[in-house]
Structure formats: C-alpha cells, structure tokens
Amino acid sequence: MSSSFTGSKNKPKSPVFVTRDSPNALRSHVMEVASGSDVAESIAEFARKRQRGVCVLSASGIVTNVTIRQPCDSGAVMALHGRFEILSLTGAFFPGAAPLGSTGLTIYLAGGQGQVVGGSVVGSLVAAGPVMVIASTFSNATYERLPLDDEEEASAAGGGAEGQVGIGGPLAAHNMPLPNEGELNHSSFSWNHGQANY
C-alpha cells in the first residue's frame, strides 16, 4: 500500500512580481529644455503640473542671460551676458510651499575664455540651445529639524503622526518662508499625485 503526498507545502512557490510603482518611489527623468526657454521656470512648471517634487542631479548644454547670487560674504547678484556652458546644475523644486532654502538651483558655468563662475540662480537662466537635465522625482518628502532630540527619536520610532501636514497649491516662489519654530516637525510634504498626468 502506497500513498502519495501532493500537499501545497511540497510545491515550489511562484515568484511574486510587483507590477505597480510605490507612490513613494523615485522616478528617473531625462528632460530636454527647448532653446529660448528658462531652465529653472521649466523645471518648476514640470513640478507643478506633475504634482511631484523634482531633484535635479546634473545638466549639460549652453545657457545665456544668467542671473546668479555668488557665494561668500558679499552675496553679490551678477547678471551674466553671453553664452556659457553648464558644468554643474543641482537643486530641487516642490509643487507647493516649501521651507526657505529647500528649493532652487545652484549652477557652475564655463565662459568662452575658460573662466568658471557659479552661484545660486536668482533670476533668468535661458537655454541657448537644447539643455539636457537629469532629474529624479518623488511624491512625498518629510521635513526634519536636526539634530533630533530623544523625544523626537522616540516619536519617530513609535510611528507618531503628530505634526504631519499635507502641503499643496501652486509654487508661488522659488523660496517660501521658513515655518515658525516648532510649527513643522517630522512633517510630511505630500501631493495628490493620483491626479497627475504621466
């Protein structure tokens, strides 16, 4: 007398395939900014229309009519005329309100004579030909004040939802006012990405 065991525990399990992106997943983008368009305004408009935050990683191309604020103590604003090659472009944009200093672009440029200049973009940044921008986008960001104290660490570990705020609406400016002390803490910046058109 023989018996056979055909229980499910003896069968190999099929692999699980995830066919839908997580709402919090980063997405990679190669953006081409058309000649004559403002690079910073184009990226900010992309963030508004897609309702996603944008993190600019790099860019290449030629720009003209650049207005930057140089680093160091002077903080002088410079209007650069002529054609400049992008050496580095980094920054971030949010589709809604954001803390001061969390949005905008930092750029380094090479001039025709080999000079290098850079700073924060505070005005125009016009593409003088196609400008290719490499960026990632995200749908949620959490505002943190560092360093964390013991109470905040315990709250974060316990999954406390206090202080979570959804922020939306149009991006009125590149830099929004910083929240009052204690107003935002472990806050979640989230946007209704479900209505975005991809």
N, C-alpha and C positions, 0 to 999 in steps of 0.2 A: 504494500500500500504506500503510495507516494502522494505527496502534497506539494503544491507549488505556491509560492508567496508572490503575489502581484501587488503588494501594497504600495502606496504612493511614496512611502519613505525610501523605497529602493530605487526609485526612478530619478535620474538626474534632473535638476531644476533648470528651467529655461532662463536665460539671462533676461534681466529687466532693462528695457530701453526707455530713456526719458526723451519724449518727443516734443516737450514744451519747455521753453525757457522759464527759469525762475524770474519773477518780477524784479528781483534784486540783482540779476546777473549783469555783468559788464558786457557791453557790445562794442565791437571794434568798427571804426569807420575810416574810410579814406574820402575826404571831402575836397572837391575842386571848387575853389572860389574864382569866379569869372573875372577877367580883366576889367578894370574900372570899378569893381565893387569894393566896398570897405570890408576888410577881412574880419575885424572884430564885430562889426554890426551883423555880418552874415552869420557868424557862429552864434551870436546872441539870439538872432531870429530863429535859427535852427533849434536852439534850446527851447524857445517859447513855443514854436509850432509842434515840436515832438513831445513837449512836456517832459523832458529828461534833462538831467544835469550833464554837462559836457566837460571832460577833462582833456585839454589839448596837450599832446605829447611832443609833437615836433611839426615842422613845416618846411617847405622849400619853395623857392620862387623869387620873383623880383617885385618889390613894392616901391611906391613913391608917395610923396606928401605925407610924411610920417610925423606925428606929434608924440613925443615921449617925455617923461619926467626921469631925469637921471638920478641914480642912487647917490649916496654920500650925503654930507651935511647940507649942501646947497639946495638940493631938490629942485634944481632949475628945470623949467619946461622948455624944450627945444622943438622948433619946427624945422624938419629936415626936408630940403627940396632936392630933387634929382632922383636917380634910380639907385636902389640899394638891394643887395642880395641877402635873403634871410639866412642867418647862420643857426639861430635857435629861436623857437617860439613855444612858450609854455603858458599854462594858465587854466582857468576854469570859469564856467558860466552856469548859473542856475536859472530855471524858468520862472522863478518867483523871487521874493525877497530873500536876502542872504546877509549874514554878518559882514561888517566892514572888513575889507581886505581879503575876503574869500573869493571874489570874482575879479576878472580882468586878465590882461595878458602882459607878459614880460618878453621882450624881444631883444635880440642882438643881431646887428646888421653889419655888412661889409660894404664900404664905399668903393668908388672906382679907383681910388689911389691906394687901396689896401688898408685904409683906416677902419677901425672897428668901433662901433658905438652901440650903446644899449640902454635900456631902462624900461619903465612901466609905460604901456600905451595909455595915453590920456586923451587922445583925440583921433584924428584920421589915421588910417592905415590902409592905403588904397593899393590894390593889386595892379601891377603894371604888366600883366600877363597872367596866365593861369597860375594860381598858388595852390599847391597840394598840402592839405592839412591832415595829419594823422591824429585821431582822437578816439577816446572811449566815452561811452555814455552810460548813465546809471539812473535809476528811478528813485532811489532813496539815499539820504545822507543823514548822519547823526552828528549833532553839534555837541562837542565836548569841551569842557574847561579843564586844562591841565595845569599842575599835576592834580590827580584825583586824590581826595582825602578818603579816610577809611569808611565814612558813612556812604559816600558815593560809590565806592567799590562794592560795598555790601548791597546797596540798592540795585546796582547793575547785575550783580551775581544772582539776586533774587528775582530778577525779571520785572522789577517795578516799572510801572508805566507812567509815573508822575513826571510831569514836565514835558510830555511828548506833545508836539504841536505840529499840525499839518499846515504847510505854508504854500500858497498858490498865488495866482494872479500874474499880471504882466511884469516883466522885468523893467522897472521904471528907470533904473540907472545901473551902471556897472558896479557901483559901491553903495550899499544900503547902510543905514545907521546901525551901529552895534547895539545889541539889546542891552537893557539896563542890567546892572549887577544882580545875578540870581534869577533873572527873568527866564533865561534859557539854560537848561542843564540836561544833558543826555537827551536833547530834543531831536525828534525825528523830522527831517525835511522830506515830505513825501508829496508826490504829484499824482494826479489821476491819469496814469499812463494808459489806462484802458480806453480812453477816448482818443488817443493819439493815432495818427495815420502813419503806418510804416511802409 
